[in-house]
Amino acid sequence: MTYLIDGLQYANWSERIFRQMRAGGVDAVHVTIAYHETFRETVSVIERWNRWFELYPDLIFQGRTAEDVAKARQTGRTAIFFGSQNPSCIEDDIGLVEVLHTLGLRFMQLTYNNQSLLATGCYEDEDTGLTRMGREVVAEMNRVGLVVDMSHSGERSTHQAIEHSTRPITISHANPASWYPARRNKSDDLLRALGAAGGFLGLSAYPHHLRGGGSCSLQSWCDMAALAVDLVGPGNVGIGTDLCQDQPDSVVEWMRVGRWTKRIDYGEGSATETGFPAMPDWFRDNRDLAGIRAGLRAAGLDEATADGIMGDNWHAFFGKSFGAECHPEAAQLNAAE
Amino acid sequence: MTYLIDGLQYANWSERIFRQMRAGGVDAVHVTIAYHETFRETVSVIERWNRWFELYPDLIFQGRTAEDVAKARQTGRTAIFFGSQNPSCIEDDIGLVEVLHTLGLRFMQLTYNNQSLLATGCYEDEDTGLTRMGREVVAEMNRVGLVVDMSHSGERSTHQAIEHSTRPITISHANPASWYPARRNKSDDLLRALGAAGGFLGLSAYPHHLRGGGSCSLQSWCDMAALAVDLVGPGNVGIGTDLCQDQPDSVVEWMRVGRWTKRIDYGEGSATETGFPAMPDWFRDNRDLAGIRAGLRAAGLDEATADGIMGDNWHAFFGKSFGAECHPEAAQLNAAE
């Protein structure tokens, strides 16, 4: 079975986009439900998703396990997996890790661009690594099956997350900095450490992460994918497009500024390019996702490796990541079920 | 299989009480997690329960379905089912019905003693029945599988809940007023309507609901149970003790006063009896629950009816109540699983 999975999107969701997911044959998408939202605000976003699940049961449903990806394929729908790009959703309360996991959260970044209560974001001057609370929360995320995502974190924090986590972590949407040295892209050294620990890289199609920006060619991107396979491992790479379809520019301002400053922060943009950048012409929406496969083959990747990147690798990663950590006592009690 | 289920407790939970549940062979308990708590405060109570589930996995676990009662029996543990005695936990937001159901809420009273956003409590002078939001929320509770509980509601509101709900409702802890005319007990007329609609009555052992208060004999209580069976039906009666074990009197003040007044309201108590009343000597804690069976048999109930009241009836009610309402389309999609 070859699955088609996008490991990161944050669109202005609508029936039109859900139908494009179906037209594109996309089996599963990890969607962002929080950037700077508090717990209560994040719950409101979940409520909006619950409404979409109720309104469009023939197009989408909430994914909780790897098996839901298979169920999506069998029923011709797309499984939606929740993630947060910031730990703002757990506030200062470690108990919210399990609560949000029960509500379906499957990925949480330890930081967005700034210092958080848990670790350091990639825009800070000093990266002090995991905080005291950060180490506790990583252990709790490991326990319940909430994946540590370090896409926006600093290099030292990311190394420490790889070392401290007892389960593989992810960088769900970024590219090798040796291909294109964006602040959000990751060093070869870090990517090798990620792969060596069983961690996972989702390749971004967001213009600020691409050599040549929005005019980056599919072939250049697929050559980069081949490089990522060399760095992280053939079973440890997938796609995390960072598609922000149909969003007004007010949303990119929320993503960058939140409530942490009264001034404007342009993040990866600039005073002359304040809004969302235009996506590459080979990836405008979910209907273009499957088209990446041919580019991967043309870049010299064999069929199994290309299939892995398109979705099978994420599927395997979901399978080992979303359940509770196995304890002998729990296993014994559950065996009686 | 004969199960032992208590349909309502609100104790000052501790390892000691969980061990008493095991010593008493109690398979399942519906526990109150909110009286006047907001959503966020209710989530904090759930966090506390999650911690207890983590600390005492050999004694208790969270119950979500009727099958969990069987699992509890098989693994020698007690399944804990969550309920709220007030809709304060959903605030003014119907979307929180599904969110709390996902977190395991299985019962919600439409009111505590006062008027709520949904219906009228039994202490108000005027009972105006279900509100506009009340009708919407009942439909949403029906959809997701959250049981409507009218234990503390007014008579008219309860009749309307029975009529408006498409699924059977419950009065989880109250007794027939024709046996003892407490404000919280229910008229024969109401109990007949409850049973005729497939609804469920949990019999209370809380002294304010008992003829003779705390000195009510087991036999008098069991005679009352036989009366309840006549009114509601042999398959529609269970136990809902309202056990408030080990609670300080500050808690009964929170239950009665919450944040709705700056003065003291004594509820079922009085200025001379402000605290929790002493429980009857035949029901001090979970170890006494199984002892009720002999009293039921002595009151003339046959074995099947007594087994039903002790737990099998709640078990059957759980089985038809906690899952999502069945829709043909959903059934078709799920059949492909």
Interface residues (C-beta under 8 A of the other chain):
Chain A: F39 R40 V43 S44 I46 E47 R48 N50 R51 P57 D58 F61 K71 Q74 T75 R77 D93 G95 L96 E98 V99 T102 L103 G104 E329 A330 L333 A336 E337
Chain B: F39 R40 V43 S44 I46 E47 R48 N50 R51 P57 D58 F61 K71 Q74 T75 R77 D93 G95 L96 E98 V99 T102 L103 G104 E329 A330 L333 A336 E337
